[in-house]
Amino acid sequence: MVPLGGYLFVGAALFCLGLYGALARRNAIGVLMGIELMLNASVVNLVAFWRYVNPTAALTGQAFAIFVITLAAAEVAVGLALIIAIYRNRDTVVVDDVDMMRG
């Protein structure tokens, strides 16, 4: 059986990789992928804490995980719609090149 620290280490590593991906990428798709990694890290931590703190209780950790996954799916749908709209108007998805105040 894997100890709680193992899951927390994996969650922290995923979160750090996602944070680096969200901050270091210039491409909007890469930024969205980094945000998804951070959300998945939170899901790993939620389920791990549920499993190790009180596994006999209601499925609260899994319920929160389903909620976060649903939220991530909605975020991706809205984010990709915005990226497609920006690409159609600006012909680029590079975050630094997009300035909506200029015509």
N, CA and C atoms as a LAMMPS dump frame, in Angstrom:
ITEM: TIMESTEP
0
ITEM: NUMBER OF ATOMS
309
ITEM: BOX BOUNDS ff ff ff
-5.0000000000000000e+02 5.0000000000000000e+02
-5.0000000000000000e+02 5.0000000000000000e+02
-5.0000000000000000e+02 5.0000000000000000e+02
ITEM: ATOMS id mol type element x y z
1 1 1 N 0.846 -1.18 0
2 1 2 C 0 0 0
3 1 3 C 0.892 1.245 0
4 2 1 N 0.569 2.168 -0.851
5 2 2 C 1.355 3.396 -0.983
6 2 3 C 0.973 4.348 0.151
7 3 1 N 1.951 4.921 0.843
8 3 2 C 1.623 5.864 1.927
9 3 3 C 1.087 7.186 1.371
10 4 1 N 0.469 7.943 2.244
11 4 2 C -0.122 9.226 1.854
12 4 3 C 0.925 10.164 1.265
13 5 1 N 2.127 10.145 1.817
14 5 2 C 3.19 11.017 1.32
15 5 3 C 3.518 10.773 -0.149
16 6 1 N 3.386 9.549 -0.601
17 6 2 C 3.631 9.24 -2.008
18 6 3 C 2.642 9.938 -2.923
19 7 1 N 1.378 9.887 -2.543
20 7 2 C 0.35 10.567 -3.343
21 7 3 C 0.524 12.086 -3.295
22 8 1 N 0.876 12.591 -2.119
23 8 2 C 1.088 14.034 -2.001
24 8 3 C 2.293 14.483 -2.818
25 9 1 N 3.328 13.644 -2.881
26 9 2 C 4.492 13.97 -3.705
27 9 3 C 4.111 14.017 -5.181
28 10 1 N 3.347 13.034 -5.631
29 10 2 C 2.901 13.021 -7.032
30 10 3 C 2.019 14.235 -7.322
31 11 1 N 1.12 14.558 -6.396
32 11 2 C 0.266 15.733 -6.578
33 11 3 C 1.065 17.029 -6.625
34 12 1 N 2.066 17.145 -5.756
35 12 2 C 2.899 18.351 -5.756
36 12 3 C 3.738 18.442 -7.022
37 13 1 N 4.246 17.304 -7.495
38 13 2 C 5.025 17.309 -8.734
39 13 3 C 4.152 17.699 -9.917
40 14 1 N 2.944 17.152 -9.989
41 14 2 C 2.024 17.533 -11.066
42 14 3 C 1.684 19.014 -11.007
43 15 1 N 1.448 19.518 -9.795
44 15 2 C 1.103 20.925 -9.655
45 15 3 C 2.258 21.816 -10.089
46 16 1 N 3.48 21.454 -9.7
47 16 2 C 4.647 22.252 -10.092
48 16 3 C 4.863 22.222 -11.595
49 17 1 N 4.693 21.063 -12.212
50 17 2 C 4.812 20.977 -13.669
51 17 3 C 3.733 21.816 -14.356
52 18 1 N 2.52 21.765 -13.83
53 18 2 C 1.436 22.567 -14.399
54 18 3 C 1.673 24.054 -14.229
55 19 1 N 2.182 24.453 -13.072
56 19 2 C 2.474 25.864 -12.838
57 19 3 C 3.567 26.354 -13.775
58 20 1 N 4.601 25.551 -13.936
59 20 2 C 5.661 25.908 -14.881
60 20 3 C 5.11 26.004 -16.301
61 21 1 N 4.266 25.045 -16.678
62 21 2 C 3.678 25.061 -18.014
63 21 3 C 2.779 26.258 -18.247
64 22 1 N 2.043 26.662 -17.22
65 22 2 C 1.138 27.799 -17.374
66 22 3 C 1.887 29.125 -17.417
67 23 1 N 2.989 29.213 -16.692
68 23 2 C 3.721 30.479 -16.639
69 23 3 C 4.783 30.617 -17.723
70 24 1 N 5.338 29.512 -18.193
71 24 2 C 6.457 29.584 -19.126
72 24 3 C 6.032 29.503 -20.592
73 25 1 N 4.868 29.027 -20.864
74 25 2 C 4.434 28.848 -22.244
75 25 3 C 3.966 30.162 -22.842
76 26 1 N 4.229 30.314 -24.114
77 26 2 C 3.723 31.475 -24.843
78 26 3 C 2.466 31.12 -25.615
79 27 1 N 2.268 29.834 -25.862
80 27 2 C 1.121 29.371 -26.61
81 27 3 C -0.077 29.222 -25.664
82 28 1 N -1.242 29.673 -26.09
83 28 2 C -2.423 29.621 -25.229
84 28 3 C -2.856 28.183 -24.956
85 29 1 N -2.653 27.293 -25.907
86 29 2 C -2.996 25.892 -25.694
87 29 3 C -2.099 25.298 -24.603
88 30 1 N -0.823 25.639 -24.599
89 30 2 C 0.097 25.169 -23.568
90 30 3 C -0.287 25.685 -22.191
91 31 1 N -0.764 26.924 -22.132
92 31 2 C -1.219 27.488 -20.853
93 31 3 C -2.419 26.705 -20.336
94 32 1 N -3.361 26.376 -21.22
95 32 2 C -4.522 25.595 -20.803
96 32 3 C -4.109 24.195 -20.329
97 33 1 N -3.132 23.604 -20.987
98 33 2 C -2.659 22.293 -20.553
99 33 3 C -2.013 22.368 -19.177
100 34 1 N -1.289 23.443 -18.897
101 34 2 C -0.705 23.622 -17.572
102 34 3 C -1.771 23.76 -16.491
103 35 1 N -2.815 24.491 -16.805
104 35 2 C -3.915 24.646 -15.847
105 35 3 C -4.598 23.305 -15.603
106 36 1 N -4.747 22.505 -16.648
107 36 2 C -5.332 21.174 -16.481
108 36 3 C -4.476 20.289 -15.584
109 37 1 N -3.167 20.366 -15.727
110 37 2 C -2.286 19.592 -14.84
111 37 3 C -2.458 20.017 -13.387
112 38 1 N -2.588 21.313 -13.151
113 38 2 C -2.785 21.785 -11.775
114 38 3 C -4.108 21.287 -11.211
115 39 1 N -5.161 21.28 -12.018
116 39 2 C -6.446 20.773 -11.546
117 39 3 C -6.379 19.27 -11.273
118 40 1 N -5.67 18.529 -12.113
119 40 2 C -5.526 17.09 -11.879
120 40 3 C -4.713 16.809 -10.615
121 41 1 N -3.749 17.66 -10.315
122 41 2 C -2.998 17.513 -9.065
123 41 3 C -3.909 17.7 -7.862
124 42 1 N -4.83 18.638 -7.953
125 42 2 C -5.765 18.831 -6.837
126 42 3 C -6.69 17.626 -6.69
127 43 1 N -7.069 16.989 -7.798
128 43 2 C -7.908 15.792 -7.73
129 43 3 C -7.156 14.65 -7.05
130 44 1 N -5.884 14.485 -7.383
131 44 2 C -5.077 13.435 -6.743
132 44 3 C -5.031 13.669 -5.235
133 45 1 N -4.815 14.91 -4.827
134 45 2 C -4.749 15.213 -3.4
135 45 3 C -6.1 15.024 -2.704
136 46 1 N -7.19 15.415 -3.35
137 46 2 C -8.513 15.242 -2.753
138 46 3 C -8.818 13.774 -2.495
139 47 1 N -8.575 12.937 -3.492
140 47 2 C -8.878 11.516 -3.333
141 47 3 C -7.92 10.864 -2.334
142 48 1 N -6.663 11.272 -2.329
143 48 2 C -5.704 10.702 -1.373
144 48 3 C -6.089 11.048 0.058
145 49 1 N -6.456 12.302 0.308
146 49 2 C -6.85 12.671 1.667
147 49 3 C -8.131 11.963 2.077
148 50 1 N -9.071 11.826 1.152
149 50 2 C -10.295 11.107 1.477
150 50 3 C -9.977 9.665 1.853
151 51 1 N -9.101 9.031 1.104
152 51 2 C -8.77 7.623 1.322
153 51 3 C -8.05 7.406 2.647
154 52 1 N -7.167 8.324 3.012
155 52 2 C -6.35 8.101 4.209
156 52 3 C -6.937 8.722 5.469
157 53 1 N -7.785 9.708 5.37
158 53 2 C -8.323 10.338 6.575
159 53 3 C -9.572 9.616 7.052
160 54 1 N -10.544 9.397 6.167
161 54 2 C -11.785 8.769 6.59
162 54 3 C -12.391 7.984 5.422
163 55 1 N -11.874 6.809 5.101
164 55 2 C -12.365 6.066 3.933
165 55 3 C -13.742 5.439 4.115
166 56 1 N -14.191 5.289 5.36
167 56 2 C -15.483 4.65 5.583
168 56 3 C -16.642 5.632 5.511
169 57 1 N -16.344 6.909 5.487
170 57 2 C -17.401 7.917 5.427
171 57 3 C -17.969 7.985 4.014
172 58 1 N -18.838 8.922 3.813
173 58 2 C -19.428 9.119 2.495
174 58 3 C -18.321 9.411 1.481
175 59 1 N -18.64 9.328 0.246
176 59 2 C -17.662 9.507 -0.822
177 59 3 C -17.381 10.987 -1.076
178 60 1 N -17.009 11.704 -0.036
179 60 2 C -16.808 13.142 -0.177
180 60 3 C -15.611 13.474 -1.053
181 61 1 N -14.515 12.758 -0.907
182 61 2 C -13.338 13.019 -1.725
183 61 3 C -13.61 12.756 -3.192
184 62 1 N -14.309 11.665 -3.465
185 62 2 C -14.64 11.35 -4.847
186 62 3 C -15.665 12.325 -5.413
187 63 1 N -16.579 12.788 -4.585
188 63 2 C -17.557 13.768 -5.052
189 63 3 C -16.867 15.087 -5.413
190 64 1 N -15.933 15.518 -4.579
191 64 2 C -15.177 16.726 -4.903
192 64 3 C -14.34 16.52 -6.16
193 65 1 N -13.791 15.332 -6.331
194 65 2 C -12.987 15.036 -7.518
195 65 3 C -13.849 15.114 -8.782
196 66 1 N -15.046 14.555 -8.738
197 66 2 C -15.959 14.635 -9.896
198 66 3 C -16.308 16.086 -10.18
199 67 1 N -16.528 16.878 -9.14
200 67 2 C -16.831 18.297 -9.324
201 67 3 C -15.664 19.023 -9.993
202 68 1 N -14.438 18.754 -9.553
203 68 2 C -13.262 19.413 -10.134
204 68 3 C -13.061 18.979 -11.583
205 69 1 N -13.284 17.713 -11.878
206 69 2 C -13.16 17.229 -13.258
207 69 3 C -14.208 17.887 -14.143
208 70 1 N -15.432 18.041 -13.65
209 70 2 C -16.474 18.729 -14.406
210 70 3 C -16.111 20.191 -14.627
211 71 1 N -15.59 20.825 -13.61
212 71 2 C -15.147 22.209 -13.73
213 71 3 C -14.013 22.332 -14.747
214 72 1 N -13.107 21.385 -14.755
215 72 2 C -11.998 21.405 -15.718
216 72 3 C -12.499 21.232 -17.14
217 73 1 N -13.498 20.375 -17.337
218 73 2 C -14.054 20.185 -18.674
219 73 3 C -14.732 21.463 -19.17
220 74 1 N -15.456 22.139 -18.287
221 74 2 C -16.087 23.403 -18.669
222 74 3 C -15.043 24.466 -18.966
223 75 1 N -13.97 24.489 -18.179
224 75 2 C -12.889 25.463 -18.407
225 75 3 C -12.226 25.24 -19.749
226 76 1 N -12.017 23.988 -20.118
227 76 2 C -11.403 23.687 -21.406
228 76 3 C -12.326 24.093 -22.548
229 77 1 N -13.606 23.834 -22.415
230 77 2 C -14.546 24.193 -23.481
231 77 3 C -14.58 25.699 -23.7
232 78 1 N -14.672 26.459 -22.626
233 78 2 C -14.699 27.92 -22.747
234 78 3 C -13.353 28.453 -23.229
235 79 1 N -12.269 27.907 -22.691
236 79 2 C -10.937 28.357 -23.093
237 79 3 C -10.651 28.094 -24.555
238 80 1 N -10.993 26.902 -25.04
239 80 2 C -10.761 26.608 -26.454
240 80 3 C -11.652 27.453 -27.354
241 81 1 N -12.866 27.735 -26.93
242 81 2 C -13.733 28.624 -27.721
243 81 3 C -13.119 30.021 -27.825
244 82 1 N -12.577 30.525 -26.726
245 82 2 C -11.925 31.833 -26.761
246 82 3 C -10.676 31.811 -27.636
247 83 1 N -9.905 30.743 -27.547
248 83 2 C -8.692 30.64 -28.357
249 83 3 C -9.033 30.582 -29.837
250 84 1 N -10.068 29.838 -30.19
251 84 2 C -10.479 29.765 -31.6
252 84 3 C -10.951 31.124 -32.089
253 85 1 N -11.708 31.85 -31.259
254 85 2 C -12.168 33.182 -31.66
255 85 3 C -11.001 34.149 -31.83
256 86 1 N -10.04 34.09 -30.935
257 86 2 C -8.859 34.957 -31.053
258 86 3 C -8.042 34.581 -32.278
259 87 1 N -7.905 33.288 -32.549
260 87 2 C -7.136 32.862 -33.719
261 87 3 C -7.792 33.323 -35.019
262 88 1 N -9.119 33.28 -35.067
263 88 2 C -9.816 33.727 -36.277
264 88 3 C -9.651 35.22 -36.502
265 89 1 N -9.56 35.994 -35.443
266 89 2 C -9.418 37.445 -35.58
267 89 3 C -7.974 37.89 -35.719
268 90 1 N -7.048 37.224 -35.042
269 90 2 C -5.652 37.682 -34.969
270 90 3 C -4.659 36.799 -35.704
271 91 1 N -5.06 35.612 -36.119
272 91 2 C -4.188 34.641 -36.781
273 91 3 C -2.982 34.244 -35.926
274 92 1 N -3.147 34.218 -34.626
275 92 2 C -2.093 33.77 -33.721
276 92 3 C -2.718 33.296 -32.416
277 93 1 N -2.022 32.35 -31.767
278 93 2 C -2.434 31.909 -30.434
279 93 3 C -1.345 32.184 -29.414
280 94 1 N -0.335 32.962 -29.806
281 94 2 C 0.74 33.344 -28.894
282 94 3 C 0.192 34.406 -27.944
283 95 1 N 0.308 34.133 -26.664
284 95 2 C -0.314 34.99 -25.651
285 95 3 C 0.271 36.406 -25.682
286 96 1 N 1.57 36.534 -25.921
287 96 2 C 2.203 37.857 -25.923
288 96 3 C 1.761 38.715 -27.1
289 97 1 N 1.392 38.096 -28.21
290 97 2 C 1.012 38.848 -29.408
291 97 3 C -0.441 39.301 -29.401
292 98 1 N -1.235 38.774 -28.509
293 98 2 C -2.646 39.107 -28.474
294 98 3 C -2.854 40.325 -27.579
295 99 1 N -3.289 41.403 -28.181
296 99 2 C -3.622 42.622 -27.443
297 99 3 C -4.976 43.086 -27.958
298 100 1 N -6 42.859 -27.186
299 100 2 C -7.363 43.134 -27.639
300 100 3 C -7.68 44.617 -27.725
301 101 1 N -6.845 45.478 -27.164
302 101 2 C -7.128 46.903 -27.23
303 101 3 C -6.759 47.495 -28.583
304 102 1 N -5.86 46.837 -29.284
305 102 2 C -5.47 47.346 -30.608
306 102 3 C -6.377 46.739 -31.657
307 103 1 N -6.624 47.492 -32.715
308 103 2 C -7.499 47.054 -33.801
309 103 3 C -6.766 46.257 -34.762
